[in-house]
Amino acid sequence: MKEGSRRDRFLVEKMLRHADVMAEVVRRGRPSFDSDPLARYALEHAVELFSEAAEKLSASFERSNPDVPWKSLRPLRREVAHPYDVGRPPIDPDRVWQFVRLDIPRIAQKLRRAKFPDPEA
């Protein structure tokens, strides 16, 4: 197995781990996310790490899995990772909640069935 393929598999595994954290916070419900600073931190950090790993995947992996919305992960990552940048609005908890409740389950399902490109191709 070539190094790029090995790295892609590692990154997808990490993304799925972060998706599991997000799913656990969602399972606890929106009131928990709104009232528990630890739940909110865990969710926001998992979104950040999930999106960061997505940015590190190889271009060939992304091309092999075009049904994953790769480009939509970048803006949310920047929003969560850099909430203190001058001129940036604060993190929108509704946007984060909607993303982890609606988008992450679909993305995680696609990642579980991901196609890893042939390293020799």
N, CA, C and O atoms as a DFTB+ gen file, in Angstrom:
484 C
 N C O
     1  1       0.854      -1.173       0.000
     2  2       0.000       0.000       0.000
     3  2       0.902       1.239       0.000
     4  3       1.807       1.352       0.827
     5  1       0.653       2.156      -0.922
     6  2       1.451       3.369      -1.028
     7  2       1.154       4.299       0.132
     8  3       0.102       4.215       0.765
     9  1       2.108       5.192       0.401
    10  2       1.998       6.116       1.533
    11  2       0.749       6.996       1.448
    12  3       0.078       7.201       2.460
    13  1       0.422       7.525       0.251
    14  2      -0.759       8.376       0.107
    15  2      -2.030       7.648       0.476
    16  3      -2.888       8.199       1.165
    17  1      -2.158       6.420       0.025
    18  2      -3.339       5.625       0.350
    19  2      -3.407       5.333       1.846
    20  3      -4.480       5.377       2.449
    21  1      -2.263       5.038       2.429
    22  2      -2.215       4.771       3.878
    23  2      -2.637       6.026       4.656
    24  3      -3.394       5.941       5.624
    25  1      -2.141       7.179       4.221
    26  2      -2.497       8.436       4.901
    27  2      -3.986       8.727       4.739
    28  3      -4.644       9.132       5.697
    29  1      -4.519       8.525       3.540
    30  2      -5.958       8.745       3.331
    31  2      -6.782       7.848       4.249
    32  3      -7.757       8.304       4.847
    33  1      -6.404       6.595       4.363
    34  2      -7.139       5.675       5.246
    35  2      -7.058       6.140       6.703
    36  3      -8.051       6.094       7.429
    37  1      -5.884       6.582       7.121
    38  2      -5.698       7.105       8.476
    39  2      -6.605       8.316       8.703
    40  3      -7.285       8.402       9.725
    41  1      -6.615       9.246       7.752
    42  2      -7.417      10.457       7.894
    43  2      -8.908      10.150       7.919
    44  3      -9.649      10.740       8.705
    45  1      -9.349       9.244       7.076
    46  2     -10.766       8.865       7.072
    47  2     -11.138       8.218       8.409
    48  3     -12.207       8.484       8.958
    49  1     -10.257       7.377       8.920
    50  2     -10.507       6.762      10.233
    51  2     -10.663       7.840      11.303
    52  3     -11.562       7.751      12.140
    53  1      -9.807       8.848      11.286
    54  2      -9.898       9.940      12.266
    55  2     -11.183      10.740      12.059
    56  3     -11.845      11.116      13.026
    57  1     -11.530      10.996      10.810
    58  2     -12.764      11.735      10.536
    59  2     -13.977      10.995      11.093
    60  3     -14.879      11.610      11.662
    61  1     -13.995       9.690      10.931
    62  2     -15.113       8.910      11.453
    63  2     -15.135       8.928      12.977
    64  3     -16.207       8.932      13.581
    65  1     -13.975       8.940      13.592
    66  2     -13.918       9.057      15.057
    67  2     -14.511      10.388      15.515
    68  3     -15.259      10.435      16.491
    69  1     -14.174      11.469      14.808
    70  2     -14.730      12.784      15.152
    71  2     -16.234      12.822      14.881
    72  3     -16.988      13.447      15.626
    73  1     -16.661      12.157      13.822
    74  2     -18.097      12.072      13.528
    75  2     -18.832      11.348      14.651
    76  3     -19.963      11.705      14.980
    77  1     -18.203      10.339      15.240
    78  2     -18.818       9.620      16.364
    79  2     -18.985      10.543      17.574
    80  3     -19.999      10.477      18.269
    81  1     -18.000      11.398      17.825
    82  2     -18.107      12.367      18.927
    83  2     -19.284      13.303      18.661
    84  3     -20.088      13.574      19.553
    85  1     -19.374      13.790      17.430
    86  2     -20.479      14.685      17.078
    87  2     -21.822      13.982      17.252
    88  3     -22.773      14.574      17.763
    89  1     -21.900      12.735      16.833
    90  2     -23.143      11.978      16.958
    91  2     -23.543      11.817      18.423
    92  3     -24.728      11.862      18.754
    93  1     -22.574      11.632      19.284
    94  2     -22.870      11.492      20.719
    95  2     -23.434      12.792      21.284
    96  3     -24.388      12.764      22.062
    97  1     -22.862      13.920      20.904
    98  2     -23.394      15.199      21.385
    99  2     -24.802      15.413      20.823
   100  3     -25.688      15.866      21.549
   101  1     -25.018      15.102      19.568
   102  2     -26.352      15.240      18.971
   103  2     -27.337      14.324      19.682
   104  3     -28.480      14.711      19.926
   105  1     -26.904      13.113      20.017
   106  2     -27.792      12.176      20.722
   107  2     -28.274      12.757      22.054
   108  3     -29.396      12.491      22.487
   109  1     -27.428      13.540      22.687
   110  2     -27.793      14.151      23.977
   111  2     -28.779      15.304      23.813
   112  3     -29.447      15.694      24.770
   113  1     -28.869      15.848      22.600
   114  2     -29.883      16.853      22.301
   115  2     -29.388      18.283      22.303
   116  3     -28.355      18.618      22.883
   117  1     -30.159      19.099      21.638
   118  2     -29.815      20.521      21.509
   119  2     -29.771      21.234      22.852
   120  3     -28.898      22.079      23.047
   121  1     -30.679      20.935      23.800
   122  2     -30.579      21.619      25.098
   123  2     -29.225      21.377      25.788
   124  3     -28.682      22.277      26.429
   125  1     -28.698      20.180      25.652
   126  2     -27.386      19.890      26.237
   127  2     -26.302      20.714      25.547
   128  3     -25.431      21.276      26.210
   129  1     -26.353      20.787      24.224
   130  2     -25.390      21.582      23.463
   131  2     -25.461      23.051      23.875
   132  3     -24.432      23.713      24.010
   133  1     -26.672      23.556      24.073
   134  2     -26.848      24.964      24.425
   135  2     -26.432      25.280      25.853
   136  3     -25.959      26.384      26.125
   137  1     -26.596      24.339      26.762
   138  2     -26.369      24.649      28.181
   139  2     -25.064      24.103      28.749
   140  3     -24.599      24.582      29.783
   141  1     -24.471      23.120      28.100
   142  2     -23.269      22.482      28.640
   143  2     -22.038      22.950      27.858
   144  3     -21.859      22.568      26.702
   145  1     -21.189      23.776      28.483
   146  2     -20.015      24.274      27.764
   147  2     -19.090      23.153      27.275
   148  3     -18.442      23.294      26.238
   149  1     -19.029      22.056      28.007
   150  2     -18.178      20.938      27.591
   151  2     -18.724      20.270      26.324
   152  3     -17.958      19.900      25.434
   153  1     -20.045      20.120      26.247
   154  2     -20.658      19.535      25.051
   155  2     -20.432      20.442      23.843
   156  3     -20.122      19.971      22.749
   157  1     -20.590      21.738      24.053
   158  2     -20.376      22.669      22.934
   159  2     -18.919      22.653      22.494
   160  3     -18.634      22.641      21.296
   161  1     -18.003      22.654      23.441
   162  2     -16.580      22.601      23.105
   163  2     -16.252      21.312      22.341
   164  3     -15.561      21.344      21.323
   165  1     -16.746      20.201      22.833
   166  2     -16.478      18.917      22.175
   167  2     -17.011      18.924      20.751
   168  3     -16.335      18.458      19.833
   169  1     -18.206      19.443      20.559
   170  2     -18.795      19.460      19.231
   171  2     -18.005      20.373      18.291
   172  3     -17.673      19.981      17.172
   173  1     -17.709      21.581      18.744
   174  2     -16.978      22.523      17.900
   175  2     -15.573      21.997      17.577
   176  3     -15.106      22.126      16.445
   177  1     -14.917      21.418      18.551
   178  2     -13.576      20.888      18.320
   179  2     -13.615      19.693      17.369
   180  3     -12.741      19.553      16.514
   181  1     -14.607      18.845      17.509
   182  2     -14.751      17.698      16.598
   183  2     -15.009      18.181      15.171
   184  3     -14.478      17.603      14.223
   185  1     -15.814      19.229      15.005
   186  2     -16.047      19.806      13.676
   187  2     -14.733      20.320      13.102
   188  3     -14.418      20.087      11.935
   189  1     -13.979      21.016      13.927
   190  2     -12.690      21.552      13.481
   191  2     -11.744      20.438      13.041
   192  3     -11.153      20.519      11.964
   193  1     -11.596      19.408      13.857
   194  2     -10.684      18.313      13.536
   195  2     -11.166      17.506      12.333
   196  3     -10.359      17.086      11.504
   197  1     -12.461      17.291      12.236
   198  2     -13.034      16.583      11.099
   199  2     -12.699      17.328       9.808
   200  3     -12.219      16.735       8.842
   201  1     -12.956      18.619       9.808
   202  2     -12.720      19.426       8.613
   203  2     -11.236      19.562       8.298
   204  3     -10.843      19.579       7.131
   205  1     -10.420      19.657       9.331
   206  2      -8.969      19.729       9.131
   207  2      -8.460      18.453       8.461
   208  3      -7.654      18.520       7.533
   209  1      -8.920      17.307       8.921
   210  2      -8.511      16.038       8.312
   211  2      -8.976      15.982       6.861
   212  3      -8.253      15.489       5.996
   213  1     -10.173      16.482       6.592
   214  2     -10.687      16.479       5.216
   215  2      -9.787      17.292       4.294
   216  3      -9.586      16.925       3.137
   217  1      -9.248      18.389       4.801
   218  2      -8.361      19.225       3.990
   219  2      -7.038      18.538       3.670
   220  3      -6.360      18.915       2.714
   221  1      -6.669      17.541       4.455
   222  2      -5.388      16.853       4.272
   223  2      -5.492      15.641       3.350
   224  3      -4.468      15.068       2.977
   225  1      -6.696      15.242       2.978
   226  2      -6.865      14.095       2.087
   227  2      -6.280      14.403       0.710
   228  3      -6.238      15.557       0.282
   229  1      -5.839      13.374       0.040
   230  2      -5.248      13.555      -1.285
   231  2      -6.311      13.954      -2.300
   232  3      -7.491      13.640      -2.151
   233  1      -5.861      14.648      -3.324
   234  2      -6.762      15.046      -4.410
   235  2      -7.347      13.815      -5.099
   236  3      -8.505      13.828      -5.515
   237  1      -6.559      12.760      -5.219
   238  2      -7.083      11.552      -5.874
   239  2      -8.177      10.904      -5.029
   240  3      -9.128      10.348      -5.578
   241  1      -8.059      10.967      -3.714
   242  2      -9.119      10.437      -2.853
   243  2     -10.395      11.263      -3.035
   244  3     -11.486      10.711      -3.171
   245  1     -10.247      12.578      -3.036
   246  2     -11.416      13.441      -3.232
   247  2     -12.079      13.167      -4.574
   248  3     -13.305      13.087      -4.657
   249  1     -11.278      13.022      -5.625
   250  2     -11.838      12.728      -6.955
   251  2     -12.538      11.373      -6.976
   252  3     -13.517      11.194      -7.699
   253  1     -12.049      10.426      -6.195
   254  2     -12.660       9.093      -6.140
   255  2     -13.954       9.084      -5.342
   256  3     -14.714       8.118      -5.398
   257  1     -14.205      10.150      -4.604
   258  2     -15.394      10.244      -3.747
   259  2     -16.070      11.601      -3.944
   260  3     -16.153      12.395      -3.006
   261  1     -16.550      11.870      -5.154
   262  2     -17.086      13.198      -5.469
   263  2     -18.413      13.528      -4.787
   264  3     -18.828      14.687      -4.781
   265  1     -19.082      12.531      -4.214
   266  2     -20.370      12.798      -3.570
   267  2     -20.216      13.378      -2.167
   268  3     -21.211      13.736      -1.537
   269  1     -18.981      13.474      -1.669
   270  2     -18.729      14.130      -0.381
   271  2     -18.530      15.620      -0.671
   272  3     -17.749      15.971      -1.556
   273  1     -19.216      16.496       0.054
   274  2     -19.125      17.938      -0.224
   275  2     -17.831      18.555       0.338
   276  3     -17.873      19.313       1.307
   277  1     -16.715      18.233      -0.261
   278  2     -15.404      18.642       0.263
   279  2     -15.284      20.145       0.456
   280  3     -14.796      20.608       1.487
   281  1     -15.726      20.899      -0.529
   282  2     -15.544      22.360      -0.473
   283  2     -16.385      23.021       0.613
   284  3     -16.017      24.087       1.107
   285  1     -17.490      22.419       0.987
   286  2     -18.336      23.037       2.014
   287  2     -17.759      22.851       3.416
   288  3     -18.195      23.519       4.353
   289  1     -16.789      21.958       3.573
   290  2     -16.189      21.742       4.889
   291  2     -15.213      22.861       5.251
   292  3     -15.030      23.161       6.431
   293  1     -14.601      23.465       4.274
   294  2     -13.569      24.475       4.540
   295  2     -14.099      25.723       5.254
   296  3     -13.513      26.136       6.255
   297  1     -15.181      26.334       4.780
   298  2     -15.657      27.550       5.460
   299  2     -16.059      27.311       6.917
   300  3     -15.761      28.129       7.787
   301  1     -16.727      26.205       7.179
   302  2     -17.138      25.926       8.553
   303  2     -15.924      25.700       9.440
   304  3     -15.908      26.137      10.590
   305  1     -14.913      25.025       8.919
   306  2     -13.690      24.811       9.690
   307  2     -13.063      26.143      10.083
   308  3     -12.659      26.331      11.231
   309  1     -12.982      27.065       9.129
   310  2     -12.386      28.370       9.431
   311  2     -13.216      29.104      10.479
   312  3     -12.669      29.754      11.370
   313  1     -14.526      28.996      10.370
   314  2     -15.404      29.659      11.337
   315  2     -15.170      29.127      12.748
   316  3     -15.100      29.896      13.706
   317  1     -15.051      27.823      12.866
   318  2     -14.882      27.203      14.182
   319  2     -13.447      27.348      14.688
   320  3     -13.229      27.550      15.883
   321  1     -12.480      27.246      13.796
   322  2     -11.073      27.271      14.199
   323  2     -10.569      28.675      14.510
   324  3      -9.622      28.832      15.280
   325  1     -11.181      29.687      13.930
   326  2     -10.678      31.058      14.088
   327  2     -11.771      32.025      14.541
   328  3     -12.034      33.021      13.868
   329  1     -12.405      31.737      15.673
   330  2     -13.521      32.594      16.090
   331  2     -13.077      33.960      16.602
   332  3     -13.912      34.846      16.784
   333  1     -11.779      34.148      16.838
   334  2     -11.309      35.388      17.429
   335  2     -10.651      36.316      16.427
   336  3     -10.161      37.380      16.804
   337  1     -10.629      35.933      15.156
   338  2     -10.051      36.803      14.142
   339  2     -10.856      38.099      14.070
   340  3     -12.086      38.088      14.115
   341  1     -10.141      39.202      13.957
   342  2     -10.783      40.508      13.887
   343  2     -11.717      40.556      12.679
   344  3     -11.349      40.166      11.571
   345  1     -12.908      41.034      12.918
   346  2     -13.875      41.186      11.841
   347  2     -14.723      39.958      11.565
   348  3     -15.680      40.030      10.794
   349  1     -14.388      38.827      12.183
   350  2     -15.183      37.611      11.957
   351  2     -16.383      37.616      12.891
   352  3     -16.267      37.988      14.058
   353  1     -17.524      37.206      12.380
   354  2     -18.668      37.077      13.287
   355  2     -18.436      35.891      14.229
   356  3     -17.646      34.999      13.922
   357  1     -19.116      35.882      15.361
   358  2     -18.967      34.739      16.278
   359  2     -19.499      33.463      15.633
   360  3     -20.238      33.504      14.650
   361  1     -19.112      32.348      16.200
   362  2     -19.589      31.054      15.708
   363  2     -21.111      31.022      15.816
   364  3     -21.678      31.384      16.847
   365  1     -21.751      30.594      14.762
   366  2     -23.207      30.487      14.736
   367  2     -23.598      29.096      15.239
   368  3     -23.458      28.118      14.504
   369  1     -24.085      28.991      16.482
   370  2     -24.411      27.660      17.015
   371  2     -25.488      26.944      16.211
   372  3     -25.479      25.716      16.126
   373  1     -26.420      27.699      15.617
   374  2     -27.459      27.057      14.795
   375  2     -26.846      26.405      13.560
   376  3     -27.231      25.300      13.178
   377  1     -25.897      27.090      12.941
   378  2     -25.243      26.543      11.743
   379  2     -24.450      25.290      12.097
   380  3     -24.507      24.290      11.380
   381  1     -23.708      25.344      13.205
   382  2     -22.924      24.180      13.633
   383  2     -23.856      23.021      13.958
   384  3     -23.614      21.892      13.532
   385  1     -24.908      23.288      14.703
   386  2     -25.846      22.230      15.092
   387  2     -26.492      21.594      13.863
   388  3     -26.594      20.371      13.771
   389  1     -26.922      22.421      12.933
   390  2     -27.551      21.888      11.716
   391  2     -26.552      21.025      10.943
   392  3     -26.909      19.954      10.452
   393  1     -25.315      21.481      10.833
   394  2     -24.294      20.729      10.111
   395  2     -24.076      19.352      10.744
   396  3     -24.057      18.342      10.041
   397  1     -23.912      19.312      12.069
   398  2     -23.618      18.021      12.698
   399  2     -24.842      17.120      12.765
   400  3     -24.708      15.896      12.775
   401  1     -26.013      17.695      12.809
   402  2     -27.228      16.885      12.884
   403  2     -27.656      16.358      11.523
   404  3     -28.132      15.227      11.422
   405  1     -27.494      17.160      10.475
   406  2     -27.994      16.773       9.157
   407  2     -26.899      16.312       8.201
   408  3     -27.066      15.308       7.508
   409  1     -25.793      17.028       8.156
   410  2     -24.758      16.752       7.154
   411  2     -23.782      15.668       7.576
   412  3     -23.447      14.790       6.780
   413  1     -23.327      15.720       8.805
   414  2     -22.304      14.757       9.251
   415  2     -22.775      13.311       9.125
   416  3     -21.988      12.486       8.661
   417  1     -23.991      12.947       9.500
   418  2     -24.382      11.538       9.321
   419  2     -24.286      11.075       7.871
   420  3     -23.860       9.952       7.601
   421  1     -24.682      11.942       6.939
   422  2     -24.605      11.569       5.512
   423  2     -23.151      11.474       5.049
   424  3     -22.783      10.554       4.318
   425  1     -22.335      12.428       5.479
   426  2     -20.922      12.402       5.086
   427  2     -20.236      11.176       5.685
   428  3     -19.478      10.494       4.996
   429  1     -20.495      10.893       6.955
   430  2     -19.882       9.728       7.611
   431  2     -20.281       8.443       6.900
   432  3     -19.455       7.547       6.725
   433  1     -21.529       8.348       6.494
   434  2     -21.984       7.160       5.770
   435  2     -21.200       7.007       4.461
   436  3     -20.800       5.901       4.101
   437  1     -20.987       8.103       3.764
   438  2     -20.215       8.063       2.517
   439  2     -18.754       7.693       2.793
   440  3     -18.139       6.961       2.017
   441  1     -18.208       8.196       3.889
   442  2     -16.818       7.867       4.221
   443  2     -16.671       6.389       4.583
   444  3     -15.641       5.780       4.296
   445  1     -17.681       5.820       5.202
   446  2     -17.623       4.389       5.538
   447  2     -17.608       3.521       4.279
   448  3     -17.143       2.381       4.308
   449  1     -18.120       4.068       3.176
   450  2     -18.133       3.348       1.899
   451  2     -17.152       3.955       0.901
   452  3     -17.265       3.728      -0.304
   453  1     -16.206       4.711       1.397
   454  2     -15.288       5.445       0.517
   455  2     -14.500       4.516      -0.398
   456  3     -14.181       3.377      -0.056
   457  1     -14.206       5.049      -1.562
   458  2     -13.350       4.355      -2.526
   459  2     -11.955       4.941      -2.391
   460  3     -11.759       6.153      -2.481
   461  1     -11.007       4.069      -2.177
   462  2      -9.617       4.502      -2.098
   463  2      -8.982       4.226      -3.455
   464  3      -9.000       3.096      -3.943
   465  1      -8.419       5.272      -4.058
   466  2      -7.882       5.105      -5.417
   467  2      -6.739       4.100      -5.434
   468  3      -6.001       3.943      -4.461
   469  1      -6.622       3.438      -6.552
   470  2      -5.551       2.481      -6.760
   471  2      -4.233       3.247      -6.756
   472  3      -4.045       4.144      -7.579
   473  1      -3.310       2.912      -5.841
   474  2      -2.045       3.637      -5.767
   475  2      -1.192       3.516      -7.017
   476  3      -0.283       4.318      -7.231
   477  1      -1.477       2.520      -7.840
   478  2      -0.704       2.327      -9.055
   479  2      -1.299       3.082     -10.248
   480  3      -0.677       3.190     -11.304
   481  1      -2.525       3.603     -10.055
   482  2      -3.198       4.270     -11.186
   483  2      -2.677       5.673     -11.398
   484  3      -3.134       6.370     -12.304
